[in-house]
Amino acid sequence: MFVGGEFYADTRWQVDRMAISTDGMIFLNGGKACLIVISECLLEHGISKILLPSYLCPTIVNTLEGCGLICDYYPVRADLSIDLNELARKAAHHRAVYFINYFGFRHSAVVREYLVGLRQQGVMVVEDNAQAGFVEKSIGDFVFNSMRKLVPYDGGYLVTSYDVTPYIKRHQGCPNRRLPVIRLYRKRLGDYLFEGIGGRGEMEGLYEQAEHDYETDPVVEGDPQERWQIEHLDWQAIRQVRRENYRYLLGLIAEIPGVTPIFPALQEENMPMGLPVYVSRVPRDWLFDELGNAGIGLTVHWDDLLRDPRLNEDAVAVDMASRMLTLVIDQRTSHRQMDYLAENLASGIRNYGMSVNVPGKNEPFTFEQ
Ligand SMILES: Cc1ncc(COP(=O)(O)O)c(C=O)c1O
């Protein structure tokens, strides 16, 4: 059995009608494209520094710095909540503040009120919904998401009242080298998993090429075909299945010692990206590999933080990145697959010290995003 891994081409969620209203949203190539546009807009408004949470994906910093912004950080606690006192202390020296709705979960009402207050004082607030998808009650001056975290399509929607057309136009015509490669990869991955067609080497090569192109090319414009596909997905059903899966898996792991969910309950209406847990008793990386050998492809958000000198001086963030593991609950995942995941989690932890990790042919396709 396989569980998790990268998204493969999947027509199951397609519907004939337009299934989501994207009025007032600007469709771009992905989260990175949104970050480029936001950075250029901030710079144009004379803002050259931005205050970020200490727990984040280093690629965000790469993009912001690549555009010319200077990054500073405020602390995030192990439960992914924001230390408001520290944020307030630091925010006094900044005109732009960034926050992330981690794994699709909103911050507390107090934090949100504080951020709204910052905005009223003229601070530019960037709301990162890369892991949250389409969020109804957003509060930022700039609000964006990333589709590839949730479905097998590329794109990111940006909402802002600033006129960002000049920054989008600036990048028009940049060829999208990634798109044909990732489309082929997503198709081949489905063929491989369900029909046994193709080989791992070819697919790994395609994925690496696609990621390399994504990181290298400053593509901003979104692709109309990807957009059409995204807007003809049954988002209502996707949300429901993710929420139902989240609850189901939460129940399955409740009694497993050494696995502690970071968000022990869903929020009203939120769409979880995954079920993040802290692993204790056994080394997280060992467990990750052990599950990989059983065909279970999980993700670590964000392993690269550990090796990034801009981020790895924060002891709390390093501890979080060393123990966190994101379990899969996405729309593809069946109860049987989650049963298998929970069984392997429990047996892995129970048998730690008795088995030796041997990279197996079952290793899933999973990469950090
Ligand atoms: C929280 C968060 N924001 C933004 C991004 C960038 O999104 P994209 O991968 O669509 O460029 C990422 C990517 O990992 C992310 O994790």
The ligand as an SDF file (V2000), in Angstrom:
LIG
                    3D

 16 16  0  0  0  0  0  0  0  0999 V2000
    3.9840   28.7920    4.3530 C   0  0  0  0  0  0  0  0  0  0  0  0
    4.4350   28.9240    2.9180 C   0  0  0  0  0  0  0  0  0  0  0  0
    4.2600   30.0680    2.2740 N   0  0  0  0  0  0  0  0  0  0  0  0
    4.6260   30.2280    0.9830 C   0  0  0  0  0  0  0  0  0  0  0  0
    5.2520   29.2210    0.2930 C   0  0  0  0  0  0  0  0  0  0  0  0
    5.6030   29.4070   -1.1490 C   0  0  0  0  0  0  0  0  0  0  0  0
    4.5950   28.7830   -1.9300 O   0  0  0  0  0  0  0  0  0  0  0  0
    4.8830   28.0750   -3.3260 P   0  0  0  0  0  0  0  0  0  0  0  0
    5.4420   26.7320   -3.0210 O   0  0  0  0  0  0  0  0  0  0  0  0
    3.5570   28.0090   -4.0170 O   0  0  0  0  0  0  0  0  0  0  0  0
    5.8490   28.9250   -4.0480 O   0  0  0  0  0  0  0  0  0  0  0  0
    5.4960   28.0180    0.9400 C   0  0  0  0  0  0  0  0  0  0  0  0
    6.1990   26.9470    0.2330 C   0  0  0  0  0  0  0  0  0  0  0  0
    6.6970   26.0160    0.7680 O   0  0  0  0  0  0  0  0  0  0  0  0
    5.0600   27.8430    2.2750 C   0  0  0  0  0  0  0  0  0  0  0  0
    5.2450   26.6910    2.9200 O   0  0  0  0  0  0  0  0  0  0  0  0
  1  2  1  0
  2  3  1  0
  2 15  2  0
  3  4  2  0
  4  5  1  0
  5  6  1  0
  5 12  2  0
  6  7  1  0
  7  8  1  0
  8  9  2  0
  8 10  1  0
  8 11  1  0
 12 13  1  0
 12 15  1  0
 13 14  2  0
 15 16  1  0
M  END
$$$$
